[in-house]
Amino acid sequence: MSLKYAYYPGCASQEITKESDRSMRKVAAALGIELHEMPGANCCGAGLLTDYDHDMMLSMNARIFCQAEEMGMDILTICSTCLMVMCSAQQELKNDPEKLKQINGYLEKAGLHYKGTVEIKQLMWVLIDEYGMDELKKRVVKPLTRLKVAPFYGCHSLRPSEVLGYDDPDKPHSLEAAIKALGAEPVEYSGKTRCCGFQVDLVAHDVAVEMTGTRLLDAKGASADCIVTPCPLCHINMDSYQSIAEKELSKDIDLPVLHLSQLIGIALGLKESDLGLSRNLVSPERILR
Amino acid sequence: MKIKFKIKRYDPHSPDRRKSYMQAYDIEAVEGMSVLEGLLKISEQLDTTLVFRKSCRSAICGSCAMTINGRSKLACNTQILPLQKKHGEVVIEPLENHKVLKDLLVDMTDFWHKLEKITPYLTPPEDVDTERVQITKEDTYAIDDAQKCIMCGSCNGACNALEIDKHYTAPAALAKSWRFVGDVREGESNKRLMRLSEDHGVWSCVRCGHCTEYCPKHVKPLTCIERLRDRAIDSGHTDNMGARHVNAMVDSVRKIGRLDEAAMMFKTLGFIRSLGMIPLGLKMQLHGKMPGIMLFPTIDGIDEVKAIYQARNEDKVRERLAREKKEKE
């Protein structure tokens, strides 16, 4: 069975969190998942376009969907916020023919037309539903035995569940399933499904930092060796901002944070340089041993 | 079926019980039985000291919001057996982000105070007879969801921004704000939007989505907040970091089709505040992570993006003019 997707890494993973994109490509290659480039795909708006104008957000996302439709593939993204924005745009365009007609009116000015057929997925969903956890287990050459991993879902993998419709936001399971398949032990803690604060990093910096620090301390308090997240934006806060959170909260945290693709890559025995591990600000050195 | 209820207890007046503790009760639950019925059974048959708030028992009065297995829910419209099946236990705690008075009873003073601050009633222009204003189906549709609020506090209890920022206006009062800003009869929308654009207002939402997820009446507070933000920018309240952040994003997408992280930061924070980011920037640079000061490449097919942007924006302006004309009439 060959899995192929129109690959949408999102803006963050093309720049600040390049290691997420890099490791995803290597992991996909190792698993035999085809990622097809979407040259010229625009930004989904990360929620901010909705704040400017909801229909502008729908129009810009419809342009992305047109390309995937042309390619005859569903979209695979490695950013939770892109996932939530695209899923909500797609749901609205699919369920509201009048709205689709209005948005197609704008797309026509660019010579485009969207039929409304594209689905949007993220790595965990694809691994569980399409690739199969048993298949993933078979490819593990370096099981992460005795590693305690705190899953950090990120808001936009879970909520609104009406839009995303995969994990139960009260009791999600997909990240835990992936962690177990790699031989590691998922850690239960109350920050698991909460917010990292990324959306207010610039607007209310202190709030964002305290929120990030609270989640990190929560995971550390549950004896986690590291955190894993499917969202590059959560990764920016929890990894890049970790030293600021330590200072603000006057607490020692020192907890490595991995992208989901990095954690999988480690278990698949991929080279550290291929996974961009040196780009993580909090060194994941200790969990590699 | 025998079910164990684990309930968080707290009594501020008991000298040896200053701290909260968990207490378990076994009750017999049948299919269709609500958590509230379970609590009533406990207070009637097992422990008369258990305190909780309740009234209508049919999800209308908004009295019995509490934290059930970690989430804000109404006890009266949450069934026991599905909870037990999903979580393997039933754990009941007071609503989060509110001061606990006793057991499951929380102080709603802050909640009401936040609502009072946004002027929770219609303020039409003095010379307008509101009963003669023509209201279309679209007009009612815009605020339909927001009108369903029963003020139970579930959204504020679940709000992650309020967890950290106690001064945040929070989803309940923001959804209520949209109910009036979005009402065609309202005369003070501009003043409301100006106030909401200040600190701890619409721009303090972290977009975690808990409010929309756990509102028992499907008010969708997050959508209300997005509409307020859109309207605030449209009304010219752009001299704040939140609006600058959005405008920088729109500019970036329109010009190069993607996010220009460095420009976003400078445009949002301004020059002086951006200087404060230098230490972190240097640290990130050591790991090859400094968002490029270099120019971000423009995406292929940017002309398509520009054409779509222009087409939609022309409609947006038309919509605004139509709205303003209606407001004047």
Chai-1 contact restraints between the chains, C-beta under 6 A:
chainA,res_idxA,chainB,res_idxB,connection_type,confidence,min_distance_angstrom,max_distance_angstrom,comment,restraint_id
A,C11,B,R258,contact,1.0,0.0,6.0,A-B,restraint_1
A,C11,B,L259,contact,1.0,0.0,6.0,A-B,restraint_2
A,E15,B,E261,contact,1.0,0.0,6.0,A-B,restraint_3
A,E15,B,P291,contact,1.0,0.0,6.0,A-B,restraint_4
A,I16,B,K289,contact,1.0,0.0,6.0,A-B,restraint_5
A,I16,B,P291,contact,1.0,0.0,6.0,A-B,restraint_6
A,P39,B,D300,contact,1.0,0.0,6.0,A-B,restraint_7
A,G40,B,I299,contact,1.0,0.0,6.0,A-B,restraint_8
A,G40,B,D300,contact,1.0,0.0,6.0,A-B,restraint_9
A,G40,B,G301,contact,1.0,0.0,6.0,A-B,restraint_10
A,N42,B,G257,contact,1.0,0.0,6.0,A-B,restraint_11
A,N42,B,I299,contact,1.0,0.0,6.0,A-B,restraint_12
A,N42,B,V305,contact,1.0,0.0,6.0,A-B,restraint_13
A,C43,B,V253,contact,1.0,0.0,6.0,A-B,restraint_14
A,C43,B,R258,contact,1.0,0.0,6.0,A-B,restraint_15
A,C43,B,L259,contact,1.0,0.0,6.0,A-B,restraint_16
A,G47,B,R207,contact,1.0,0.0,6.0,A-B,restraint_17
A,L48,B,V246,contact,1.0,0.0,6.0,A-B,restraint_18
A,L48,B,M249,contact,1.0,0.0,6.0,A-B,restraint_19
A,T50,B,E226,contact,1.0,0.0,6.0,A-B,restraint_20
A,D51,B,E226,contact,1.0,0.0,6.0,A-B,restraint_21
A,D51,B,R229,contact,1.0,0.0,6.0,A-B,restraint_22
A,D51,B,D230,contact,1.0,0.0,6.0,A-B,restraint_23
A,D51,B,V246,contact,1.0,0.0,6.0,A-B,restraint_24
A,Y52,B,V246,contact,1.0,0.0,6.0,A-B,restraint_25
A,Y52,B,V250,contact,1.0,0.0,6.0,A-B,restraint_26
A,D53,B,D230,contact,1.0,0.0,6.0,A-B,restraint_27
A,D53,B,K316,contact,1.0,0.0,6.0,A-B,restraint_28
A,D55,B,R312,contact,1.0,0.0,6.0,A-B,restraint_29
A,M56,B,R312,contact,1.0,0.0,6.0,A-B,restraint_30
A,S59,B,I308,contact,1.0,0.0,6.0,A-B,restraint_31
A,S59,B,R312,contact,1.0,0.0,6.0,A-B,restraint_32
A,Y106,B,I308,contact,1.0,0.0,6.0,A-B,restraint_33
A,Y106,B,A311,contact,1.0,0.0,6.0,A-B,restraint_34
A,Y106,B,R312,contact,1.0,0.0,6.0,A-B,restraint_35
A,K109,B,A307,contact,1.0,0.0,6.0,A-B,restraint_36
A,K109,B,A311,contact,1.0,0.0,6.0,A-B,restraint_37
A,A110,B,E304,contact,1.0,0.0,6.0,A-B,restraint_38
A,A110,B,A307,contact,1.0,0.0,6.0,A-B,restraint_39
A,A110,B,I308,contact,1.0,0.0,6.0,A-B,restraint_40
A,C155,B,C208,contact,1.0,0.0,6.0,A-B,restraint_41
A,C155,B,G209,contact,1.0,0.0,6.0,A-B,restraint_42
A,R159,B,G209,contact,1.0,0.0,6.0,A-B,restraint_43
A,R159,B,E213,contact,1.0,0.0,6.0,A-B,restraint_44
A,P160,B,G209,contact,1.0,0.0,6.0,A-B,restraint_45
A,P160,B,T212,contact,1.0,0.0,6.0,A-B,restraint_46
A,P160,B,E213,contact,1.0,0.0,6.0,A-B,restraint_47
A,P169,B,E213,contact,1.0,0.0,6.0,A-B,restraint_48
A,D170,B,R71,contact,1.0,0.0,6.0,A-B,restraint_49
A,K171,B,K86,contact,1.0,0.0,6.0,A-B,restraint_50
A,R194,B,N160,contact,1.0,0.0,6.0,A-B,restraint_51
A,C195,B,N160,contact,1.0,0.0,6.0,A-B,restraint_52
A,C195,B,V206,contact,1.0,0.0,6.0,A-B,restraint_53
A,C195,B,C208,contact,1.0,0.0,6.0,A-B,restraint_54
A,G197,B,V206,contact,1.0,0.0,6.0,A-B,restraint_55
A,Q199,B,V206,contact,1.0,0.0,6.0,A-B,restraint_56
A,Q199,B,R207,contact,1.0,0.0,6.0,A-B,restraint_57
A,V200,B,V206,contact,1.0,0.0,6.0,A-B,restraint_58
A,L202,B,H245,contact,1.0,0.0,6.0,A-B,restraint_59
A,L202,B,T268,contact,1.0,0.0,6.0,A-B,restraint_60
A,V203,B,W203,contact,1.0,0.0,6.0,A-B,restraint_61
A,V203,B,M241,contact,1.0,0.0,6.0,A-B,restraint_62
A,V203,B,G242,contact,1.0,0.0,6.0,A-B,restraint_63
A,V203,B,H245,contact,1.0,0.0,6.0,A-B,restraint_64
A,A204,B,S204,contact,1.0,0.0,6.0,A-B,restraint_65
A,V207,B,I164,contact,1.0,0.0,6.0,A-B,restraint_66
A,V207,B,D165,contact,1.0,0.0,6.0,A-B,restraint_67
A,E210,B,I164,contact,1.0,0.0,6.0,A-B,restraint_68
A,M211,B,I164,contact,1.0,0.0,6.0,A-B,restraint_69
A,S240,B,M284,contact,1.0,0.0,6.0,A-B,restraint_70
A,R279,B,H287,contact,1.0,0.0,6.0,A-B,restraint_71
A,R279,B,G288,contact,1.0,0.0,6.0,A-B,restraint_72
A,L281,B,H287,contact,1.0,0.0,6.0,A-B,restraint_73
